[in-house]
């Protein structure tokens, strides 16, 4: 094991060599067991509730109670689990679930809710909803960078999603540069909702 510590006036980093084996403390072994137990539970959950495409086996709906944001919430803590040292198949599974839900809810359409009739997701992002639910759905994505930051697709999405709130996408003018606020509490990849929201917008199709 090598550790590089501190700095010197010359700019040359000193190297400390540690080559003596030690017995792992009990707490470390218990932490390892906890990670392994969580990974085993994740595998069973994933096998039961997701198909081979990464689609959540559910009835796709729009709304605050059981909408698109709830699909990735099912694996919301898996990014931390992998980053803490969980097995690499945790990363594989949550990537599959994320990619799958993007396709699933791009294909899923409403009948009555006007802004989701062409798909609940557009450009791999919720078309228009309140930030509490948008944020819940992004929980996994926001933490993916802990151990998957070199993923080019992830990096591209981070920039694109941010662009929805910096007026970089002409179809999503969510930001009001004059007042320095987001124009509406209901916002997304198709821009802000600039009318009074209805119960249908919140709850989805009957």
Buried (B, 14 or more C-beta within 10 A) or exposed (E): EEEEEEEEEEEEEEEEEEEEEEEEEEEEEEBEEEBEEBBEEBBEBBEEBBEEEBBBEEEBBBBBEBBBBBBBBBBBBBBBBBBBEBBEEBBEBBBBBBBBBBBBBBEBBBEBBEBBEEBBBBBBBBBBBBBEBBEBBBBBBEBBBEBBEEBEEBEEBBEBBEBBBEBEBEEBBBBEEEEEEBBBEBBBBBBBBEEEBEEBBBBBEE
